[in-house]
Amino acid sequence: MKVFLKIIVLFLTIKVGSQTSKDNLEIRYNQIGYAIGRTKLISINSNSKFESIYEIKNKNGQIIQSGTIKGNSLWKDAGEYVGIIDVTKINKEGSYKVSVAGNSKEFNVLKNPYQKLADDVFKYYYFNRASTELTEEYAGVWKRASGLEGTKVKIHSSAATKERPEGTIIKAAKGWFDAGDYNMYVTNSGISTYTLLSAFENFESYYTNKTYAIPENKNEIPDLLDEVIWNLDWMLAMQDPNDGGVYHKLSGLRFSGAIMPDQYKLDRYVIKKSTSAALNFAAVCAIGSRVFSKIEGKKAYSNQLLEAGLKAYNWAKKHPKDYFTNPKGVKTGQYEDFDLTGEFQWAASELFVTSGNEKFIEDISVGTVSNSVPWWQDTSALALYTVVKHADRFKRKIIVKAAKGKFLSKANELKNRILNSSMRIAMNGSDYVWGSNGVAGNQLMYIMKAYELTKDESYLEAVFVGLDYILGRNGTGISYITGAGINAAKFPHHRTSEADKVDLPVPGMVVGGPQSGQQDKCKYTSKMPAKSYSDTWCSYASNEVTINWNAPIVYVVNGLQYYQTKK
């Protein structure tokens, strides 16, 4: 009997020990750094419940904080138990070490932790430019020859008209490559460009004085707008001047291999006009016109954008259900959308603010607008935001209070997830879709916009905490931005980074993020939604990059940098 009891005791000792062992507890933290004066959280994750002592030491090895952490809260999306160490009281700049059960990690506390990151996530757009050489002066080791000039683009049969028959050659130069491939899509380009323009509109003083390492940084135009112009010029070329319709995409008939842009030899086409492209185009042209109307020397450009936007909207009204699907023989991305309720109202709201024409008010009904977190297939909430932001313009015709209540309802839901979830993040359940990091970024942008509308500090504080997720306090312990952190993604599905013979990828790219679909059949270590991620070139389902996943992170990181430097 005594022998039996000894075995039981030994078994329990081993079991308890394993719960607090070095191998079983993982430290997840913001790998860039925590901001002075803001909430700072470190999560300890394990596959079983645990209790362990932790210590925080400064650079001199002195223990400045310690205690016992309990991991009793189950994070279902990762199948992990989580305990939170709150180090908010540490507000002296420097490097610190957190130690738990034999594991340790160094983390930084800084006044402006996002200064470099703010530049890197924006610079991604320069690295993704078409039709130009990237010189060593601005691209460093990622310099490359020009490619995909856009001077000999063919009209596809699906886009042919009497004025522009099949095979007609047009010019559609500049623009950004959409993702890890070399194709370009108006719908996805639309929400991405809007997000950058919205950032300028909301943080004008910051961006007016902000310079980036791009070739245009010596002219009189703010650098963010210089980059936007590179893509807007391409978007303008995607409009048929004869009827105002907008081609859905510019692409080959299939995807290319992992080659550099100058090695691309496939024929390129503008393919089929679509209502979704026209509406995205109209909304972006409207806000673009508004922004450039205030820029010296860009009045004519502002007028051009508004005229183009109005034509595109009129075309969409005449073709309300020209939904896009790939024509026969075309294998590149679809960006399909079969419910354009939100897109119509978003375009109408932007056009009303810019033009003042009250006919657009007739196309806005707050009651039918979704407040879902926006993405390329549903931009509804952007209409709500525009109505509230420009309340004085809408209040005679629209119940602004209802729009504001609807918008803030979703913002509060997201904020409360950050405040109360086991992992202290906004991501939850069905958010782990293809491009889940795009969801995460748009969630944070949504909350930041709520702060802009209300000046309620709880929203801004939630964004500071929520950004930890992208930078390593997540289900994998990987920072999902290339070049950002000690354990950042290194092998994105990005043709230039794969083909350029440079060891490290282009920096500042937000990779797709975890999702359990694993459609690429690559090697994964977990099927759990928050952990199903593969840092490999193979994994286009979790590790590709796109302009629309970067855009909200540009908005958020530069916004946080703006607010932090104002303190």
N, C-alpha and C positions, 0 to 999 in steps of 0.2 A: 504493500500500500504506500509506504514511504517513497519507494522508488517511483511509483506512479505519480505521486504528488510533485516530486522533484522534476519529473518530465513535464508536467503541466506548467509549473513555475518557469522552467527553462523556455518552454514554448511561448509563454506570455511575454517573457523578457525579450525574446528575439522579435516577437511581433511588434511590441511597443517600440523597441529600438529601431525597427525598420521604418516605422512611421516618422522618425525624426533623423533618419540617416542621411548622409550626404547625397546618396544616390536617389533618394525619394523626394527631397525638397528642392524646388527650383525657384530661383530668384528672378522675377520679371520686373523690369524697371525701364524708365525713360532713358535711353542710351545717349541722347544728346545733352540733356541736363534739365534741371528743375529751376523755375524762375523765382528769384527772391520776392518775398511778399505774397506768394501764391501757394495754393494747396499742393503738397508733394506726397505722393503715395507710392509705395513699393509693394508689390504683391508676392506672396510666397505660395506656390502652387504644388499640389501633391495629388497622387492618384488615390489617396486614402486620407481619412481624418488624421489630424496631427496636433501636437502641442510641443512647442520648442522655445528655447531662450534665444533671443537675438541681441546683437550689439551693433552700435554705430560708432565708428572711430573717425577722428579727424586725421589730417595728414601727418600729425605728430604721434599717432598711435594712441591718443587719449580717448577713452570711452566717453562720449558725450550724450549718449542715449542708449538705454537698454530696457529689456522687459521680456515678457512671455507672450508669444503669439499663438493663437489657436486657429486652426484651419478646420472649421466645422461647417462652412457654407459651401454647398455644392454648386459649381458652375456647370450646368447641364450641357451647354454647347461644347464643352471641352472634356466633360467627364472628370473634372478635377475639383478638389477641395481647395478653397482659397482663404488665406489670411492676409490682412492688410496691415502694413506698418506705415504709420503716419509720421512723416518727418517734416511736417510743415513748419515747425518752430526753428528749424535750421535755416537761418537767413544770412549767414556769412559766406561770401564767395569762397569757393574752394572745392577740393576733391575729398570725398568721404568714402568709407568702406562699410558696407553692411555685411554682417556675418550671421549665418543661421546654420546650425547643425553641421559645421565643417565646411559649408559653402560660403563663398564671399564674392562680392562684386563691388567695383568702384563706381560711384555716381558723382555727378557734378551739380553744384548749386551756383547759378550765375545770374547776374543782373539781366543780361540779354542773351539767353541761351539759343535763340533762334536766328541770330544775325546771319550766319553763314547759310543755314538751312533755307532761310527766306530767299536768298540769292539762288541757291542750287535748284530748288523746285521750280522756280521761274525760268532759269536758264535751260531747262529741259526743252522748252519750246524752240529756242535757238538751235539746239542740237537736232531737232526734228524738222528743221526747215527743208523744204524742197527747192529746187531750181537755183541753188547757190553753193559755192565753195565755202567750207568752214576753215578759216585760216588758223594757223598756230597761235596767232596773237590773241584770238578769242576762244578757240577750242582746245588749245594745248595739245596734249597727246591724242586727243580725239579729233584732230583735224582730218578733213576728207575732201575729196574732189567733188565738184558739182555733179548733180545727177537729176534725172526726171525734170527736164527743163520746162515742160508744159507748153512747148511751142508747136507741137504736132499732135494735138489731141483729136481723135476721131469722134464723129457723131455716131453713136450706136444705133442700130435699127430701131430699138425701143424708144429712142429720143428723136427720131427723124421727123421733120416737118417739111412742108413745101419750100419754106425759105432756107432750111438747113437739112437737106436730104442726107440719107445714110452715107457715111464715108467722108462727109465734109470735114475739112481740117480747120480747127479753131485753136486759139491760144487760151490756156488756163494755167498760167505760171504762178509761182510762189506757193503760199499755203504751208501747212504742217502735215507731215505724214501722220495718219490717224493713230497708229498703234505700233505694234512690233513689226508690222509690214509696211509697204509703201503705197497703200491706197488712201483715198481721201473721201470723206463722207460729209455732206452738208449738215445733216441732222446732228451728228455728234460734234462736228465742228461748231455748230450753232451754240449749243449749251456751253461748250468750253469757252468760246469767245465772249459770250454773254457774261460768264462768270468773271473773266478778267476785266471786262468793261464795268461791271457792277462794283468790282473791287476799287477801280479808279473813282467811280462816282461817289463811293462811300468814304474813301480815304484819300481824297484828292490832294490834300496838303502833303501827305506822306509820299505819294507816288510822284508828285510834281518835283520833289527834291531828291527822289531816289534814283540812283544810277545803277545799271547792271552792266556786266561785261559783254556787251553786244556791239556790233560795228557802228550802230547809229547813236552811240551814247554821247557824242559830241555835238549833236544838233540841238535845236531849241525845243524839240518835242519830248515830253516825258518818255522814258525808255519803255515803260510798260505799253504805252500807246504805239511806239515804234514797232514793237513785236506784234501787237494786235493788227496794225496796218498790213504787215506781211501776210496775215491770213485773210483779212477783210478784202484785200485786193484779189485774192484767189476766189473768195466767195462771190464777189461781184462778177467775176468772169464765168461763174457757174449759172448765171441768169441768162436765159434766152432773151435778147433785146427785142425780139419781134412780138412776144406776147407776155413777157414778165414771169413766165414759169421758171422754175429752178430745177436743174438736173440733180438727181439724188446723190450721185457719186461720180468720182473720177477714179477709174481703176483699170487694171488689166482684166482679162476674162477669168483669170485664176491667180492664186497667190504665187509669188516668186520664192526661190530658195533663200538661204542665208547668204546674201550677197551685199556688197556695198552699193549705194545709190547709183554710182556711175557705171555699175555693171548691169543695171536693169535694162533688158532689151525687149521686153514684151510690148506689144501695142497697147496703148492706153485709150480709153473711151470715156465720154460722158454718157451716163446711162440713165435713161428714163426720168422724166419729171415726176415729182410727187408732191402731194399736198403737205406732207410733213416737212419736206425740205423747204417749200415755199413759206410756211409759217415760221419755222425756225429762222430762216433768212430774214423775214420781215421783222421779227422781234429784235434780232441782233442789229439790223440796219437802223431801227428806230432808236435804240439806246446808243448805238454808235454815233448817229447823227447828233443826238443830244450832247454827248461827251465832246465830240469834235467841234461843235458850234462854239465852244469856249476856248478853243486852242487857236492861238494866233497863226494865221496863214492857212487854216484848214476849213474855212467857211465853205468853199466850193466843194470840198470833200464831204462835209456835213450835208450839204444840199443833195449831192449825188447819192449818198446813202439813204436819205429819206425818200427820195424819188424812187429808188430801186425797191425799198421796203414797201412802199405804197403799191407799186405794180405787182409785187409778189403776193401781197395780201389780196388784191383784186383777183388775181389768177386763182388763188386758193378758194375764194368765195364762189368762183365759177366752177371749180373742180373740187368740191368738198370731200370727195371720197376716192381720190386717185391714190390709193394706198400702194406702197411699194413692196413688190416681191421680185426676186431675181428673175430676169428673163431667161429663157432657155439658153444654156451654154455659158452662163455667167456664174462663177463659183465663189466670188468674193463676198464680203459681209453684206447683210441685208439691212440692218437697222430698221426693221419693219415696225409699224405702229398702226393699229387698226381702230384706235379710239383717239380722236384728235380734239376732243372737247376742251381739254386744258390748253392745248397749243393755240387754238383759235383765240381763247380768252387772254392768254399771255401776249400774243402778238397784238391783239386789239388794245390791251392796256398800255403796252409800250408805245404804240402808234398814237394813242390819244394823248399821252403825256407829252410826246415830242411835237405833234402837229396841232394839238388843240381842237381837232375836228371831232365834234360830239357824235358823229355817226358811229364812231367806234364804241361808244358807251352802250349802244344798242346790242352789241355782241358780247357784253359782259354780264354774267349772272352769278353773283357770289355764292348763291345757294347750290349751284351745280359744280362748283370748282372744288376739286379734291385738295386736301392739305397734306398729302403724302410727301415724303422727302423726295425732292425733284431728282430726276435723272433723264437721260436722253429720251426715254420712251414716255415720260410723263412730267411735263414742265408746269403742271397746274398751279402748284404753290407759288411759283414765281409771279403769277398774276395776282395772287393775294398779297404778296409782298409789295409789288409795285403800287397797288391800290392804297395800301397803308402808308408806304413811304411818301407817296405824293397825295396824301389825304386832302389837302386843300384844293387840289385839282378835281378830285372825284366827289367831294362831299355833297355837291348839289344834286348828283345823279345816282350815287351809289351809297349804300349803307356801309360806311367805312368801319363802323364799330363791329359789324358782323364779320367782315373780312379780318379784322385784327383779332377778334376772339377765336376765329377758326385757325389762324396762323399760330397764335400763341398757344393754343390747345396742343398742337403737335410739338411745339418747342418745349412746353412744360413736360410732356410725356418723355421726351428725349432727355431733358435735364434730370428728371426724376430717376431715370434708369442709371445715370451716372452717379447720382447721390445714393441710391439704394441697392443697386445690383451687387451681387457677390464680388464681381471683378471691378466694379466702379467704372463701367464703360457703357456707351449707348447701344452697342451692338447686341442683338437679341434674336435667337431663333431663326426666323426666315430671312434675316438680314444677310446670312451667309450664302450669298448667291455668287454667280460668276461676276467677278469685279467687286467683291465685297468691300475692298478698301475704298472703292468709289462711294459705296453706301456710307461707310464710316466718315469719309471726308465731307459728303453732303449733309450728313447729320450734324456735324460740327459747324458747318457753314450756316445751317438752319438756325442753330442755337445762337450763333454770333449775330445773325441778322435780327433775332429777337432782342438781343442786347442793344443793337443799334436803334431799334424802334422804341425801346422802353428805358434804356440806361439802368436796368436792374442788374446789379453787379453779380447776382447769383448765376446769371446766364454766362457771363464772361468767365467766371471761376470754373464753371462746368466745362467750358471749352479748353481751358488750361489742363484740367484733369483728363478730359476725354482724348486729347491729342496723344497722351501716353500710349494709347493703344497702337497707333501707327508706328511709334518709335520703340516698341519692344515690350511694353507691358501688355502682353496678349497671350494667346494660346500656344505659341511656338517659341517665344523669346527672341524672335528675329525682328529687327527693324525693317519695315516694309518700304523704305526709301533707300535706293542705292546710294552708297557712300555716306550714309547717315548713321553712324554708330559703330561700335566695336563688333557687332554681329548683324550687319546689314545684308540684305539680299545681294548676291554676287553674280547670279547667272540668269538674268531676266530673259524672257522671250522677246528679244529686240534685235532685229536683223543686224543693225549697225554694230551693236555691242558684241554680237556673236561673230561677225565677219572682220572686225577691224584689227585683229591681232594685238589688241591692248588687253593686258591682264584684267584690269578692273573695268566694269561697265561704265557707260556714261552716267555721271552722278545726277542725283536729284529726281530720279524716276520713281513714281509710286507703282509698285507691282500690284497685280490683281487681288491677291489675298486668298485666304482659305475658303473653301467651299467643298462640299462632300460629293459633288457630281463626278469629279475625276474623269471628265470626258476625253482627255488626251491619252488615257491608259498608261501614264507614266508611273514612276515609282513614288509612292507615298508611304509615310510611316503611320498614318492614322486615318480613319474614316470619320472621326468626330468633326462636326462642321467647323469649329473654331481652330482645329489642328490640322485639317486636311489641306496641306500646303506642301509644295515641292519646289525648292529653290534650284531649278534646273531649266536649261534652255528648252528641254522637251516639253515642259509644262505650260502650254499656252492657256490651259484652263485655270491656272492659279498664279502664273508668274509672268504673264504678258504685261505690257505697259500701254497706256492710252492717254490721249490729251484730256479726255474728260475725267479721268481719275486724278490727274495732277491738278486740274483747275481749282477744285474746292480747297485743296491743300495749299495752293498758292494764296488763295483768299484768306484762309485761316491763319497760316503761319505768318504771313506779312501783316495781317490784322493784329495778331498777338504781339508782334514786334512793335507795331505802332503804339498799341496801348501800353506796353511795358516801358517804352522809352518816354512816354508821356508822364509816367508816375513820378 
